[in-house]
Amino acid sequence: VILPGRRAQSALRVGGVHGPFAVGRSICARASPDAASAGAVAEMETAVAEAGEKIRALKAAGATNADEAVQAGVAELKALKARLAELQGPQEAPPAKPKQQQKPKQQQKQQGGGGGKKNAKPTSGGGTSSAEEVKAVRLGKVQQIRDDGGEPFAYRFDRTMKAAELQSKYADLKDGEEVASETHAVCGRVKACRKFGKLAFLQIEDDGGAVQLFVDAKRVDAGPGGAGAFKKIVDLVDMGDIVGAVGTPKRTEKGELSIVIDEFTMLTKSLLPLPDKFKGLTDTETRYRQRYVDLIASPEVRETFRARAAIVSNIRRFLDDRLFMEMETPVLESRAGGADAKPFNTFHNALGMDLTMRIATELHLKRLVVGGFERVYELGRVFRNEGLSTRHNPEFTSVEVYQAYADVEDMLELTEEMIVRCANGVRGLDGLDLKIPYGDETVDLGARPWRRASMNDLVLERCGVDILNTFGEGRGGENEGDLEACKAAAEAALRALGDKESMAGLAGVAAAPSVGHVLNELFESTVESTLRQPTFVLNHPVEISPLAKPHRAEKGVTERFELFVVGRELANSFSELTDPIDQRARLEAQIATHKKAQTDARSVAEAAGTDALAVFEQDAYPIELDEDFVTALEYGMPPTAGMGLGVDRLVMLLTDSPSIRDVIAFPLLKKLE
């Protein structure tokens, strides 16, 4: 059956695909056998193949060789094979092939080049001999296609329907039925090849699903490809090739939706073997370095990145619906600001000046609020020249949101609603049951409103020490302002807990320059990892929040929150500091604290020796006061609330991904020597 009006035929020719897989072109000049005899042989070969399929289906359903149904099927198969042998008559032995042309054993199993040695790394194009052997064989096939006048790397293919659309349209097609009146053109990557006599089955996959190509020698050889077309397909197609086919939909006796092909086209010849279809890519670093192979081999990885795209779209739609305007701010800056992090440095040749890559989008977005835009956001990349971990990548995606005439309470509501919308959009949840799996635990996003607790109360609950009300200034505690007593109490609490994470906080407590820093060290080392369910941590110390407004009711803290889920910070927000005088004083204090810490660290490194000093100098970085930002505030910024959310970490949560590298398509990796 050909597409009406010869549309597919002409389209495929326009694409420059011709030769051995071309539509309407003979690919074999061999004389045909007697029609009646050939027809009987073909029918018997089909019966043998179907009998074999029935046995495999029984075993797939749990049957064993001891079961009567299997034994009956085997007996039937043997009888059919015997009848086939009678019809075929005596066969001439094929001439021996030159030794160098013999296919590797695994390659024969996968129909001509789909494999390699069992233990070889399947993804390396130049690292293992087996991959090179397969590549050599496939290059020979490329040349064979070209020698026959074909093109193994096509220009285009006009598809009529994707695999998922086919599966949906013919969902009610009964086993064994074929819709001979409808013809479809499909294409995709070959993920499985099976041959049974004069039948072959190719499983092809596109970006929406998979469908089977049912290749019947009798039908293909009678089609536009001519006699011998079936043999060409079997000999020249490998796993990993990208192919196109035209044919009619049929559901096999086994229940597999298939396209019974009349026409076949090689679209792209794959030169390297795919990973094992059952194991996939097992080496984690190879998965990240060769993400394209990881995506081919693992449908679940593709689903993760589809989910990421959906999350980004949901964030944008959510903010756009609330009349926020998306803006773009500079990636290259004269000084880093908006966070305390080491930047990447670069140099602008034409301007002759040092520049840094941004570590946050905050300060430029606030300038836009000063300029009169009341609701702005930016969703983009941020760069920090710091360590790597399952939670950290040097370049990551964040969304920062600023709303004039609002405070941190508005951001609490906005943050919770935005995350819930993303969860509904990605996971198909109904808004009521928002329980999502993450590792071996379940996160309940539907238990709203999410828990809210101050940092001081959480530390008191965990450690038994009321840091701010005992040692904080302006609160009337018995040891008000006594930093050394605060450190001693914190150290005792950490040692009492005694676990590895708590003990790791001792150094931070000892070096803390203020009571607020001690509280933060206790929180990070004892509380943070325990916050598994969504928790808004409120009222951070002034000393660690230089851009947030002082709390209007409590001394020593700011109107700020951080959102933690599964022990990770997901979002950070505060009522923005709009007082330029207070802002300058806070930034100057931050710079002084940073300089003192750097000086103390240098002294320790110098005492430890040359190597330690080299490490220190590599990690050290200056911070500067952004005079232009303070100037902007002096022109007047309205009361404003801001929030920043780590998009990568949100994707990790909603896709049950343990590492940030699992949700970044091409994470930064150390260069291979």
C-alpha positions as a printed Julia matrix, in Angstrom:
673×3 Matrix{Float64}:
  0.0     0.0     0.0
  1.45    3.36   -1.05
  0.48    6.73    0.37
 -2.26    8.35   -1.77
 -1.03   10.71   -4.41
  2.53    9.32   -4.05
  3.17   12.07   -1.45
  5.55   10.07    0.73
  7.33    8.69   -2.29
  8.16   12.1    -3.7
  8.98   13.55   -0.29
 11.53   10.86    0.41
 13.16   11.38   -2.95
 13.35   15.15   -2.37
 15.19   14.38    0.83
 18.04   13.0    -1.22
 17.58    9.41   -0.06
 18.07    6.89   -2.79
 20.02    3.77   -3.57
 19.61    0.52   -1.66
 16.91    1.88    0.67
 15.29    4.24   -1.8
 11.58    4.38   -2.49
 10.73    3.06   -5.96
 14.24    1.81   -6.75
 15.3    -1.8    -7.34
 18.02   -2.93   -4.98
 18.7    -6.44   -6.18
 18.84   -7.85   -9.7
 18.63  -11.5    -8.59
 16.01  -13.59  -10.47
 12.89  -14.56   -8.44
 12.09  -18.29   -7.8
  8.88  -19.95   -8.94
  6.04  -17.83   -7.53
  3.91  -20.68   -6.15
  6.88  -22.43   -4.49
  8.22  -19.16   -3.09
  4.8   -18.29   -1.73
  4.47  -21.59    0.11
  7.95  -21.23    1.61
  7.25  -17.66    2.74
  3.95  -18.7     4.35
  5.63  -21.55    6.2
  8.46  -19.27    7.39
  5.84  -16.89    8.75
  4.11  -19.75   10.57
  7.45  -20.86   12.09
  8.14  -17.33   13.28
  4.67  -16.96   14.82
  4.99  -20.32   16.59
  8.27  -19.21   18.08
  6.71  -15.94   19.21
  3.91  -17.84   20.98
  6.45  -19.91   22.94
  8.35  -16.78   23.95
  5.11  -15.11   25.05
  4.24  -18.1    27.24
  7.64  -18.01   28.91
  7.47  -14.26   29.36
  4.2   -14.83   31.22
  5.94  -17.24   33.61
  5.5   -20.62   31.9
  8.35  -23.16   31.95
  9.41  -26.04   29.72
  7.47  -28.4    32.03
  4.15  -26.72   31.24
  1.87  -28.51   28.76
  1.24  -25.35   26.75
  4.98  -24.85   26.19
  5.52  -28.5    25.31
  2.66  -28.36   22.81
  4.06  -25.2    21.3
  7.53  -26.75   20.92
  6.04  -29.83   19.24
  4.13  -27.59   16.84
  7.27  -25.57   16.1
  9.28  -28.7    15.3
  6.58  -29.94   12.95
  6.45  -26.62   11.15
 10.23  -26.51   10.8
 10.21  -30.01    9.34
  7.55  -29.01    6.8
  9.58  -25.89    5.94
 12.67  -28.01    5.28
 10.67  -30.19    2.9
  9.43  -27.18    0.96
 12.88  -25.63    0.73
 14.48  -28.85   -0.52
 18.25  -29.41   -0.51
 20.21  -26.21    0.05
 23.58  -25.32   -1.36
 26.18  -24.39    1.21
 27.03  -20.72    0.93
 30.57  -19.9    -0.18
 32.97  -19.25    2.67
 33.51  -15.59    3.39
 37.0   -14.14    3.78
 38.05  -14.26    7.41
 38.44  -10.52    7.72
 34.8   -10.01    6.7
 33.31  -12.22    9.41
 31.17  -10.4    11.93
 31.98  -10.46   15.63
 29.77  -12.89   17.57
 27.89  -10.15   19.44
 27.47   -8.22   16.22
 25.85  -11.23   14.54
 23.46  -11.54   17.47
 22.31   -7.95   17.02
 22.03   -8.18   13.23
 25.17   -6.72   11.87
 27.09   -4.39   14.11
 24.86   -3.57   17.03
 27.17   -4.87   19.69
 30.77   -5.48   20.57
 32.66   -7.52   23.1
 30.63   -8.33   26.17
 32.76   -6.45   28.66
 33.77   -3.54   26.46
 32.69   -0.02   27.26
 29.89    0.55   24.77
 29.96    4.31   24.58
 33.51    5.13   23.68
 34.1     6.11   20.09
 37.86    5.7    20.34
 38.7     4.11   23.63
 38.23    0.37   23.16
 39.17   -2.02   20.38
 35.67   -3.52   20.29
 34.12   -0.12   19.57
 36.67    0.44   16.83
 35.95   -2.99   15.36
 32.23   -2.25   15.25
 32.92    1.17   13.76
 35.02   -0.4    11.01
 32.24   -2.85   10.15
 29.66   -0.1    10.03
 31.87    2.14    7.93
 31.95   -0.73    5.47
 28.15   -0.67    5.4
 28.21    3.09    4.81
 30.41    2.52    1.8
 28.2    -0.34    0.6
 25.13    1.92    0.69
 27.0     4.6    -1.25
 28.37    2.1    -3.75
 24.77    1.11   -4.47
 23.91    4.75   -5.13
 22.4     5.54   -1.76
 23.03    8.15    0.93
 23.4     6.84    4.51
 23.0    10.34    5.98
 19.7    11.66    4.63
 18.53   15.24    4.3
 14.96   14.9     5.55
 12.0    12.59    6.06
  8.31   13.49    6.05
  6.75   11.72    9.01
  2.96   11.49    9.19
  2.64   10.49   12.85
  4.79   10.0    15.95
  4.91    6.74   17.85
  2.83    8.03   20.76
  0.16    9.29   18.36
  0.05    5.91   16.67
 -0.26    4.12   20.0
 -3.15    6.37   20.94
 -4.97    6.19   17.61
 -4.81    2.4    17.4
 -5.2     1.6    21.07
 -8.38   -0.39   20.33
 -6.92   -2.36   17.44
 -7.38   -6.06   18.18
 -4.6    -8.63   18.14
 -3.95   -9.89   14.62
 -5.83   -7.02   12.94
 -4.32   -4.79   10.24
 -5.75   -1.53    8.89
 -4.83   -1.97    5.24
 -6.65    1.21    4.21
 -4.4     3.53    6.24
 -0.73    4.19    5.56
  1.74    5.99    7.82
  5.31    7.2     7.55
  7.27    6.77   10.78
 10.88    7.29   11.78
 13.15    6.86   14.78
 16.22    5.19   16.2
 16.47    1.41   16.07
 16.58    0.1    19.64
 16.08   -3.62   18.96
 16.52   -5.96   15.99
 15.13   -9.5    15.69
 15.03  -11.81   12.68
 13.03  -15.02   12.24
 13.48  -16.5     8.8
 11.68  -14.24    6.36
 10.42  -11.93    9.1
 12.28   -9.19   10.94
 11.15   -6.89   13.73
 12.75   -3.5    14.37
 11.8    -1.54   17.46
 12.2     2.16   16.69
 11.98    4.99   19.19
 11.28    8.69   18.71
 11.05   11.42   21.32
  7.5    10.45   22.23
  7.54    6.67   22.37
  8.25    3.48   20.45
  6.66    1.43   17.7
  7.61   -1.8    15.99
  8.43   -2.17   12.3
  7.11   -5.48   10.98
  9.35   -6.45    8.06
  7.86   -9.25    5.94
 10.26  -10.4     3.21
  7.46  -11.24    0.77
  5.81   -7.85    1.16
  8.98   -5.75    1.19
 10.48   -7.54   -1.81
  7.24   -6.95   -3.7
  7.3    -3.27   -2.85
  9.12   -0.29   -4.38
 12.47   -1.55   -3.08
 12.29   -4.58   -5.31
 13.46   -8.15   -4.86
 16.22   -8.45   -2.28
 15.07   -5.44   -0.25
 14.51   -7.61    2.83
 18.07   -8.95    2.76
 19.45   -5.42    2.44
 17.5    -4.31    5.51
 18.65   -7.28    7.57
 22.29   -6.95    6.49
 22.72   -3.19    6.68
 20.58   -2.06    9.62
 22.14   -2.0    13.1
 20.93   -0.98   16.53
 21.35    2.76   16.84
 20.59    3.55   13.21
 17.95    6.17   12.51
 15.49    4.88    9.91
 12.23    5.77    8.25
  9.5     3.47    6.98
  6.11    3.64    5.28
  3.46    0.99    5.85
  0.15    0.0     7.4
 -0.69   -0.33   11.1
 -1.18   -3.81   12.53
 -1.34   -5.31   15.98
  0.51   -8.62   16.04
 -0.84  -11.79   17.6
  1.35  -10.99   20.57
 -0.34   -7.6    20.95
  2.47   -5.36   19.67
  1.38   -2.37   17.59
  3.46   -2.44   14.42
  3.87   -0.81   11.06
  3.97   -3.49    8.37
  6.38   -1.8     6.04
  6.23   -1.41    2.29
  9.06    1.11    2.01
 12.22    1.58    4.08
 14.8     4.37    4.24
 18.13    4.67    6.03
 18.19    8.19    7.47
 21.38    8.14    9.56
 23.84    5.29    9.85
 25.14    4.96   13.42
 28.86    4.16   13.56
 29.23    3.32   17.24
 27.39    0.66   19.28
 24.77    1.52   21.86
 25.14    0.43   25.5
 23.62   -2.85   26.62
 19.85   -2.44   26.35
 19.25   -3.98   29.77
 22.1    -2.39   31.75
 22.3     0.94   29.95
 25.18    3.22   30.92
 26.46    2.05   34.29
 29.45    4.35   34.69
 28.21    7.56   36.3
 30.92    9.83   34.93
 30.41    8.5    31.4
 26.71    9.3    31.75
 27.58   12.93   32.43
 30.39   13.23   29.88
 28.44   11.58   27.08
 24.97   12.74   27.98
 23.81   12.16   24.41
 24.45    8.41   24.84
 22.81    8.48   28.27
 19.71   10.03   26.7
 19.61    7.43   23.93
 20.05    4.52   26.33
 17.84    5.64   29.21
 14.27    6.84   28.62
 14.0     7.83   32.3
 16.82   10.35   31.81
 14.91   11.94   28.96
 11.87   12.14   31.23
 13.94   14.01   33.83
 14.84   16.71   31.32
 11.3    16.91   30.02
 10.26   17.48   33.63
 12.92   20.17   33.98
 11.58   21.98   30.91
  8.05   21.75   32.32
  9.18   23.14   35.69
 10.88   26.11   34.03
  7.76   26.75   31.93
  5.52   26.53   34.99
  7.67   29.0    36.9
  7.49   31.48   34.04
  3.73   31.05   33.58
  3.12   31.38   37.3
  5.01   34.67   37.5
  3.67   36.0    34.21
  0.13   35.31   35.41
  0.89   37.45   38.46
  2.05   40.3    36.19
  5.75   39.94   36.9
  7.98   41.06   34.02
 10.93   38.92   33.02
 14.13   40.93   32.72
 17.73   40.19   31.7
 20.63   41.55   33.71
 24.41   41.44   33.0
 26.38   38.23   33.31
 29.67   40.14   33.21
 30.1    42.61   36.06
 32.84   44.9    37.3
 32.41   43.48   40.81
 30.53   40.52   42.27
 27.55   41.31   44.49
 24.3    39.98   45.89
 25.93   37.04   47.71
 29.11   36.07   49.52
 30.73   33.67   47.06
 33.93   33.41   45.05
 33.35   34.57   41.46
 34.89   33.51   38.19
 37.22   36.2    36.88
 37.82   37.21   33.29
 39.32   40.1    31.32
 37.76   42.32   28.68
 40.43   43.01   26.06
 38.8    45.98   24.32
 38.01   47.79   27.56
 41.21   46.66   29.27
 39.41   45.81   32.49
 38.95   42.9    34.86
 35.44   41.49   35.09
 33.65   38.8    37.06
 30.78   36.53   36.14
 27.71   37.21   38.23
 27.16   35.29   41.46
 23.57   36.54   41.79
 21.06   38.63   39.85
 19.82   40.5    42.92
 21.42   43.92   42.78
 20.55   44.7    39.16
 16.96   43.56   39.62
 16.66   45.9    42.61
 17.97   48.73   40.43
 15.05   48.0    38.1
 12.63   48.31   41.03
 14.2    51.68   41.84
 13.62   52.61   38.21
  9.87   52.01   38.5
  9.23   48.36   37.56
  7.14   47.08   40.45
  7.25   43.32   39.65
 10.35   41.83   38.01
 12.06   38.47   37.83
 14.97   36.8    36.1
 15.39   33.11   35.42
 18.95   32.4    34.36
 22.42   31.08   34.99
 24.56   32.1    37.95
 28.27   31.25   38.37
 30.23   30.58   41.55
 33.85   29.44   41.58
 33.42   27.05   44.46
 33.34   23.34   45.24
 31.46   20.51   43.57
 29.04   18.19   45.34
 25.72   16.45   44.83
 24.11   19.81   45.72
 26.51   22.24   44.06
 27.59   22.92   40.49
 29.75   25.93   39.5
 27.03   27.13   37.11
 23.43   26.73   38.14
 20.0    28.13   37.39
 18.1    30.38   39.75
 14.97   32.48   39.61
 14.92   35.75   41.55
 11.65   37.62   42.08
 11.11   41.18   43.38
  7.75   42.74   44.21
  7.33   46.36   45.26
  5.0    47.27   48.12
  5.24   43.74   49.55
  7.1    42.08   52.42
  8.41   38.65   53.37
  4.91   37.4    54.2
  3.9    37.88   50.56
  6.96   35.91   49.47
  6.04   33.04   51.82
  2.74   32.66   50.02
  4.23   33.14   46.55
  7.03   30.6    47.09
  4.72   27.9    48.41
  2.19   28.42   45.62
  4.84   28.4    42.89
  6.39   25.12   44.05
  2.99   23.47   44.37
  2.1    24.59   40.85
  5.33   23.09   39.52
  4.62   19.82   41.35
  1.1    19.66   39.91
  2.35   20.46   36.42
  5.18   17.93   36.37
  3.82   15.02   38.37
  0.17   15.31   37.34
 -0.99   15.66   40.93
 -4.45   16.92   41.79
 -3.44   19.7    44.15
 -4.74   17.79   47.17
 -2.55   14.71   47.34
  0.9    16.24   46.89
  2.95   13.42   48.36
  6.04   12.85   46.27
  8.75   10.2    46.68
 12.33   11.27   47.21
 14.8     8.46   47.76
 13.43    6.28   50.53
 11.21    8.98   52.02
  8.0    10.78   51.07
  7.72   14.55   50.98
  4.25   15.92   51.6
  3.87   19.21   49.75
  0.13   19.09   50.42
  0.39   19.59   54.2
 -0.21   23.31   53.91
  0.62   25.8    55.11
  4.14   24.45   55.4
  5.85   24.54   58.77
  7.27   27.9    59.86
  9.79   28.24   62.7
 12.51   30.7    63.66
 16.15   29.71   63.39
 16.64   30.34   67.11
 13.69   28.13   68.1
 14.9    25.28   65.86
 18.38   25.42   67.41
 16.86   25.54   70.91
 14.73   22.51   70.06
 17.72   20.56   68.76
 20.56   21.71   71.04
 18.84   22.96   74.17
 20.58   26.38   73.97
 18.59   29.62   73.59
 21.31   31.56   71.78
 19.6    34.87   71.06
 17.61   35.26   74.27
 20.66   34.37   76.38
 23.54   36.01   74.49
 21.98   38.32   71.9
 22.32   42.06   72.31
 19.22   44.09   73.15
 17.25   41.13   74.49
 18.1    41.41   78.2
 19.59   37.92   78.55
 21.81   37.02   81.5
 24.89   36.81   79.23
 23.9    39.54   76.79
 26.67   40.32   74.33
 29.1    37.74   75.79
 30.5    36.12   72.64
 32.94   33.83   74.45
 30.24   32.48   76.75
 28.04   31.95   73.69
 30.81   29.98   71.96
 31.38   27.87   75.06
 27.69   27.0    75.33
 27.54   26.16   71.63
 30.65   23.96   71.81
 29.22   22.07   74.79
 25.97   21.49   72.88
 27.81   20.17   69.83
 29.92   17.8    71.92
 26.83   16.6    73.76
 25.22   15.64   70.47
 28.46   13.98   69.43
 27.54   12.91   65.9
 29.91   13.53   63.01
 27.94   16.4    61.55
 27.66   18.19   64.88
 31.36   17.77   65.65
 32.19   19.24   62.23
 30.58   22.49   63.43
 33.15   23.06   66.19
 35.61   24.89   63.93
 32.92   27.24   62.63
 31.76   28.07   66.14
 35.31   28.78   67.3
 35.87   31.18   64.38
 32.46   32.9    64.6
 32.84   36.71   64.86
 29.43   37.35   66.45
 26.57   35.75   68.36
 24.54   35.7    65.14
 27.27   33.73   63.39
 27.35   31.23   66.27
 23.6    30.7    65.9
 24.01   30.12   62.16
 26.84   27.62   62.69
 24.72   25.66   65.16
 21.8    25.65   62.74
 23.88   24.43   59.8
 25.64   21.67   61.74
 22.73   20.35   63.81
 19.37   21.35   62.33
 19.59   21.83   58.57
 19.91   18.17   57.57
 16.98   17.18   59.82
 14.46   19.38   57.98
 13.01   16.7    55.68
  9.51   18.09   55.2
  9.0    21.62   53.77
 10.02   24.09   56.47
 10.33   27.87   56.3
 13.16   28.9    58.63
 12.47   32.47   59.77
 14.24   35.4    61.42
 17.91   35.06   60.51
 20.53   37.06   62.43
 21.36   40.53   61.13
 25.06   39.63   60.85
 24.45   37.04   58.1
 21.71   38.99   56.28
 23.26   42.22   54.97
 20.52   42.88   52.39
 17.44   42.22   54.58
 15.36   44.64   56.64
 15.67   44.42   60.44
 12.74   42.58   62.0
 10.1    45.08   63.01
  9.39   43.3    66.33
 12.53   41.34   67.34
 16.03   42.6    68.08
 19.05   41.18   66.29
 17.22   39.39   63.49
 15.86   40.21   60.06
 12.63   39.64   58.17
 13.99   36.73   56.21
 13.23   33.08   55.51
 14.94   30.13   53.93
 12.94   27.15   52.68
 14.39   23.7    53.44
 13.19   20.38   52.01
 14.95   17.0    52.41
 17.71   18.78   54.32
 18.54   21.2    51.51
 18.01   24.92   51.11
 15.59   25.5    48.25
 14.72   29.2    48.5
 15.83   32.37   50.27
 13.74   35.5    50.79
 13.48   38.69   52.77
 11.9    42.07   53.12
 14.51   44.03   51.19
 16.6    46.63   52.95
 15.68   50.0    51.44
 17.5    52.34   53.85
 20.7    53.4    51.99
 22.44   54.49   55.2
 21.84   51.14   56.93
 22.71   49.33   53.69
 26.11   51.02   53.42
 26.9    50.25   57.07
 25.89   46.57   56.64
 27.95   46.13   53.49
 30.98   47.79   55.07
 30.65   45.53   58.11
 30.42   42.49   55.82
 33.57   43.55   53.99
 35.43   44.09   57.28
 34.38   40.68   58.57
 35.42   39.04   55.31
 38.83   40.76   55.32
 39.51   39.71   58.92
 38.56   36.13   58.14
 40.87   36.15   55.11
 43.72   37.62   57.16
 43.32   35.0    59.89
 43.15   32.22   57.3
 46.32   33.48   55.63
 48.19   33.44   58.94
 47.15   29.85   59.54
 48.15   28.88   56.0
 51.54   30.56   56.26
 52.26   28.7    59.48
 51.29   25.41   57.83
 53.74   25.77   54.95
 54.01   26.54   51.25
 51.41   24.06   50.06
 48.77   25.31   52.48
 49.51   28.9    51.51
 49.1    28.03   47.81
 45.7    26.48   48.55
 44.65   29.54   50.53
 45.65   31.92   47.74
 43.75   29.85   45.25
 40.58   29.97   47.36
 40.82   33.57   48.61
 38.76   36.31   47.01
 38.04   39.97   47.81
 34.61   41.58   48.12
 33.96   45.22   47.32
 31.28   47.74   48.13
 28.98   48.32   45.16
 28.78   52.09   45.31
 26.41   52.3    42.37
 23.89   50.04   44.12
 23.96   52.22   47.24
 23.53   55.27   44.99
 20.46   53.64   43.46
 18.97   53.17   46.93
 19.63   56.84   47.67
 17.24   57.72   44.86
 14.63   55.7    46.75
 13.41   52.11   46.46
  9.81   51.38   47.51
  9.14   48.75   50.21
 10.04   45.54   48.4
 10.15   41.81   49.01
 12.46   39.49   47.11
 12.92   35.75   46.74
 15.51   33.56   45.08
 14.95   29.86   44.34
 17.39   27.22   43.09
 15.77   25.74   40.0
 18.16   22.78   39.81
 17.36   21.74   43.37
 13.64   22.05   42.72
 14.04   19.77   39.7
 16.0    17.32   41.85
 13.14   17.24   44.36
 10.34   16.81   41.83
 12.17   14.17   39.74
 13.59   12.15   42.66
 17.17   12.86   41.51
 19.94   12.39   44.11
 22.55   14.63   42.45
 22.44   18.07   40.85
 24.4    16.58   37.94
 21.42   14.35   37.17
 19.29   17.39   36.33
 21.88   19.5    34.46
 22.22   18.26   30.9
 25.95   18.95   30.65
 27.43   19.45   34.13
 30.97   20.76   34.45
 33.5    17.92   34.76
 37.23   17.76   35.13
 39.01   17.74   31.78
 40.29   14.34   30.7
 44.01   14.31   30.02
